[in-house]
């Protein structure tokens, strides 16, 4: 089965190169295709503090996609784990998911902070972040995840 997706908009920011860290201060604008979705498609979004953004990592070289297990960040000090047990960018389907802070909503543009997508990235969908969709119960993760994420949003 093939799935066809059409971008709803695109990212604009100063990050031109793919990088693993220091996304916390990145300010991006997401320009929505209002011709396709209507001028009121963002109505009420400004009443939320955060959105979840699904994007297509179109700049990843398809020959670098992983489907099995690997060491996070290719660091042999980290355990060998499967592709679906990590958030690596070189993954099947090249979909990224990010939660970021809304700075403003103006017309067809959402200004956000902390979106880990580079300039020109196609946006597949956005959803307002709601506390009720946060995980229920205690969250657990392995110690290596703290090491990998130490500078990610710094």
C-alpha positions as CSV (number, residue, x, y, z in Angstrom):
1,X,0.0,0.0,0.0
2,X,1.3,3.5,-0.9
3,X,0.2,6.6,1.0
4,X,0.2,9.9,-0.7
5,X,0.7,13.0,1.5
6,X,0.6,16.7,0.5
7,X,2.5,19.2,2.6
8,X,0.3,21.7,4.4
9,X,3.1,24.2,4.5
10,X,6.9,24.7,4.9
11,X,9.4,25.7,7.5
12,X,11.5,28.8,7.3
13,X,14.4,29.4,9.7
14,X,18.2,29.9,9.9
15,X,19.1,26.2,10.2
16,X,20.2,25.2,6.7
17,X,22.2,22.0,7.6
18,X,21.0,18.9,9.3
19,X,22.4,18.8,12.9
20,X,21.7,16.8,16.0
21,X,21.8,19.4,18.8
22,X,21.0,23.0,19.9
23,X,17.4,23.3,18.7
24,X,16.1,25.1,21.8
25,X,16.7,28.6,20.6
26,X,15.8,28.1,17.0
27,X,12.9,30.2,15.9
28,X,11.0,29.0,12.8
29,X,8.0,30.2,10.9
30,X,5.6,27.7,9.4
31,X,3.8,29.1,6.5
32,X,0.5,27.3,5.8
33,X,-0.9,26.8,2.3
34,X,-4.2,28.8,2.9
35,X,-5.2,28.5,-0.7
36,X,-5.5,24.7,-0.1
37,X,-6.8,24.8,3.5
38,X,-8.6,28.2,3.8
39,X,-7.7,31.4,5.5
40,X,-9.4,30.3,8.8
41,X,-7.5,27.0,9.1
42,X,-5.4,28.4,12.0
43,X,-8.3,30.1,13.8
44,X,-8.0,29.5,17.5
45,X,-4.5,28.0,17.4
46,X,-3.2,31.1,19.2
47,X,-5.1,30.0,22.3
48,X,-2.6,27.1,22.7
49,X,0.9,27.4,24.0
50,X,2.4,24.5,22.0
51,X,1.9,22.4,18.8
52,X,3.0,19.1,17.7
53,X,4.4,19.2,14.2
54,X,4.7,16.2,11.8
55,X,7.2,16.9,9.0
56,X,9.0,15.1,6.2
57,X,12.8,15.0,6.4
58,X,13.3,15.6,2.7
59,X,17.0,16.3,2.9
60,X,18.0,12.9,4.3
61,X,19.9,10.8,1.8
62,X,17.8,7.7,1.1
63,X,20.9,5.5,1.1
64,X,21.5,6.4,4.8
65,X,18.1,5.2,6.0
66,X,18.4,2.5,8.8
67,X,15.9,-0.3,9.2
68,X,17.6,-2.5,11.8
69,X,19.5,-1.8,15.0
70,X,22.2,0.6,15.5
71,X,24.0,2.6,18.3
72,X,22.3,5.9,19.0
73,X,24.4,8.7,17.3
74,X,26.7,5.9,16.1
75,X,28.3,5.9,19.5
76,X,29.5,2.4,20.5
77,X,29.3,3.4,24.2
78,X,25.5,3.3,23.7
79,X,23.7,0.0,23.4
80,X,22.7,-1.5,20.0
81,X,19.0,-0.8,19.7
82,X,16.3,-1.1,17.0
83,X,15.3,1.8,14.8
84,X,11.9,2.1,16.4
85,X,13.4,2.3,19.9
86,X,15.1,5.6,19.0
87,X,14.3,8.9,17.3
88,X,17.0,9.0,14.7
89,X,16.4,11.1,11.6
90,X,17.6,8.4,9.1
91,X,14.5,6.3,9.6
92,X,12.0,4.6,7.3
93,X,9.4,7.0,5.9
94,X,11.5,10.0,7.0
95,X,8.8,11.4,9.3
96,X,9.8,13.7,12.1
97,X,7.6,14.6,15.1
98,X,8.3,17.7,17.2
99,X,6.6,19.5,20.0
100,X,7.4,23.3,19.9
101,X,6.3,26.5,21.6
102,X,3.9,28.8,19.7
103,X,5.3,32.4,19.7
104,X,2.6,33.9,17.5
105,X,0.0,33.1,14.9
106,X,-0.5,35.7,12.2
107,X,-2.5,35.1,9.1
108,X,-1.0,32.1,7.3
109,X,2.1,31.9,9.5
110,X,2.9,30.2,12.9
111,X,6.0,31.4,14.6
112,X,7.4,28.7,16.8
113,X,10.5,28.0,19.0
114,X,12.2,24.6,19.3
115,X,11.1,23.0,16.1
116,X,13.9,20.6,15.0
117,X,13.3,20.9,11.3
118,X,15.6,22.7,8.9
119,X,14.7,25.5,6.5
120,X,12.5,24.4,3.6
121,X,11.2,21.3,5.4
122,X,7.7,20.2,4.3
123,X,5.1,20.2,7.1
124,X,2.7,17.2,6.9
125,X,0.4,18.2,9.8
126,X,0.2,20.2,13.0
127,X,-1.9,19.5,16.0
128,X,-2.4,21.6,19.2
129,X,-0.7,20.1,22.2
130,X,-3.2,19.2,24.9
131,X,-2.2,18.0,28.4
132,X,-4.8,15.3,28.1
133,X,-2.7,13.7,25.3
134,X,0.4,13.5,27.5
135,X,1.4,10.1,28.7
136,X,-0.6,8.6,31.6
137,X,1.5,7.3,34.4
138,X,5.2,7.2,35.1
139,X,7.5,7.7,32.1
140,X,10.6,5.5,31.9
141,X,13.5,5.6,29.5
142,X,17.0,4.2,29.5
143,X,20.0,6.2,30.8
144,X,21.6,6.6,27.4
145,X,18.6,8.7,26.3
146,X,19.6,11.4,28.8
147,X,23.1,11.5,27.3
148,X,21.8,11.7,23.7
149,X,19.4,14.5,24.6
150,X,21.7,16.5,26.8
151,X,22.3,19.3,24.3
152,X,19.4,18.7,21.9
153,X,17.2,21.6,23.1
154,X,20.0,23.7,24.6
